[in-house]
């Protein structure tokens, strides 16, 4: 049997049949990674489809492959390409990069003057973003819209974020500023040459952020009859 052809396009009303599948896979993927995302409902996904702010990938046999959508913050000054998810059977095929390219182009079309940003713990997503012209930035350069940061409450790392006064966390912030950015070729070349260094820096950053909580966990465990009670033990098996 021939491999199915994958079609990546702006989602339409007929794609609402996949909304529950999409949200279920988002939740399962987050649980498998041991990280958290702002939880989304099928109704929310359908709203994004109705607004023309979603990209979907399906096969020519109508099998769902992947999805991503646009969110806006600070009255449209900032845009996030959120909820990128790919069905397990199609991962590591390059389809995630194609979906990101499509949603990035849609964002630029709808919001040509907006800054496009993202938060990620994954090196693969960082590379995709770099290929599009995103650059690593500090959290202070992101939207300060309270509605955006409220979405982090469902993440297992929320305690770390708040302990750092929203200035740092396990995620790396990346930004595409249409008024001030490198060309994708430049950022792609830089990231490729320094990928191993980025990976080491990410691990060091995560260790430094976790270290105070590890000590607190040990103290709590000793004072709780040897029973772990913090999110670190529950989600990272520490």
ZILINPE-V863010 format. One record per helix or strand of 2 or more residues. SS is the DSSP state (@ for helix, = for strand). FROM is the first residue (numbers start at 0). TO is the last residue. If there is no record, write none. Layout:
# ZILINPE-V863010
ss=SS from=FROM to=TO
ss=SS from=FROM to=TO
This chain:
# ZILINPE-V863010
ss== from=5 to=9
ss=@ from=12 to=32
ss=@ from=41 to=49
ss== from=53 to=58
ss== from=63 to=72
ss== from=77 to=85
ss=@ from=87 to=89
ss=@ from=94 to=109
ss== from=114 to=119
ss=@ from=122 to=131
ss== from=134 to=136
ss=@ from=138 to=140
ss=@ from=145 to=153
ss=@ from=157 to=162
ss== from=171 to=175
ss=@ from=183 to=192
ss=@ from=194 to=221
ss=@ from=230 to=235
